[in-house]
Amino acid sequence: MRVVRGGHVVTVGNADCAFEYRDSAFKRDTAQWVAGATLELAAGDSKLIEAYIADYKARRIASQPKNRRSAGSIFKNPKGAASEKKAWQLIESAGLRGVKDGGAEISAEHCNFIVNNGDATAAQVYRLIQLAEKRVFETSGVKLEREVVLVGF
């Protein structure tokens, strides 16, 4: 992978990237940026791969906000003993499904998405993030970990 560090392009290996589920060295160190990558993929049965992709897309379409702008999942699912529920279930249990702040809304379709109904501001989205964190902790004792990275706050 080609990475920009300190104004210079360097090549790093997979281990240096510290890839994990929804995480990497690049997410933790915003002073470096990915400038390019070479991927090596394993061969597979194209029909099985196409079927897997079609199934995955259908599940996403059925469960996530459609034709509405969002930043995707706001919170990571709690790990281990922290909770037996997923982030969206904790947010729903806290009574926040469909809650709005101006043009921003905790999605009624999937509570781990904050959607823009057309004129949401960053401040409105941020207030809903904070509200979800506060209410989920108050109702379940679980401290949600943000999936999104806020820039400029």
N, C-alpha and C positions, 0 to 999 in steps of 0.2 A: 504494500500500500504506500502511495506517495502522500506525505504529510507535510504541511507547512508549519514549521516551528521557528519562531524568532525571525521570520522573514526569509527563511531558507527552506527549500524543498528537500526532504530526506525520505529515504525508503525504509520502511519498518516491516517486520514480519508479523504474522498472526498473533504470536504470543505477546508482542509489545502492545497490541491493540486492546488486550484484556477484555475480549468480547464475552458477554454474559447475556442472559435473557433481558432484553430491553435496556442494556447498559454497555458501556465501553469506556476506554480511557478518554475518548473524545468528548463524552458527555460530562466527565468529571473534570477535565482540564480544557477549558474553553479557549486557552491560549494557543491551541494547536487545531488545525483544520485539515480535513481530508481533501486532497487535491486530485486524487485518482486512485483506482484500485484495479487489480487483476484478480479475477475469481476463477477458482478451479472447482468445477462441479462434477459430481459422480454421474455416470451414465445410468439411465433407468428406462423402464418401459414407458414410452410416451403416452399410451392409452391410460395407464394407471395414474400417471402424473396429471394428465388432463382431467381425469375423473376427480382426483383429489382437489385440484384447483377449483373445479366447478362446484364441488360440495362446500368447500371453504367459502367461496364467494356467496353462495346461496345462504349459508348460515349468517354471514356478516350482513347481508342485505336484509334478512329477516329480523335481526336483533339490534341494528344500529340506526341512528338518525339518517334519513334519506333526503337528499337534495337540500341539506342545511349545512351551513358552514360551522366547523368546529376545529379544535386542535387535536381531536382524537381523545383517547383515554386520559383523564386528568390525573388519576391516582393509580398507583400500583396495587395489585392485590396483596393483602397482608400475607406474610410468610409464617409458616410453622404454627406455633401455638397462639400467635397473636389473634387469630380469628379463624373460625371455620367458614366464615362468609367471605364472598368476594367484595371488592370495593363498592360496586354498584348496589349490592344487597344491603350493605351497611348504610349507604346514603339513602336508599329507599326506606329502610327501617327507621331512619332518623326523620322521616316525613318530608323529604326534600324533593321528591319527584315533581317536576313541573314548576318549581319555585323560580320566580323571575326577579331580576333587578334591571330595570330599564329594558334594553333590547337583548340582554343576556338571559339564558334560561338553562336550568339543570334539566336536561332532556327528559321528556315524558316517555320517550322510547327506550332510552338507556341512561340510567342515572349517573354513569361515570363519564358522560359527555356534557359539556357546556356548549350550547349552540348559540349562534348569533342570529337573531330574528330580523336582522336587517340594519340595525343601527346601534349595536352594542359597542360600548367603549371598553378599553382594557381595564379601567377601574371597576366597571360593573362585573366583568368576568372575574377579576381578582377578589372582589367582595364575595362572590358566590363560592370561590375556592375556599376562602377563609371561613365562610359560613359552614360549608360541608365539613371542613376539618374540625371546627368547634362542636357542631351538633353530633357528629359521629362519635367524637371522644366523650361527650356528655352522655350519650345514650348507650354506648357499647364499651367504652374504655379503650377503644382501639385508636391509635394515632396513625392517621393515614399518611402515607409517603407519596409525595408528588411524583407523577410520571413526567409531567411537563416541566420544562426548564424556563423560568421567567428571566427575561433579559431586560435590564434597564431599571429594575426596582431597587 
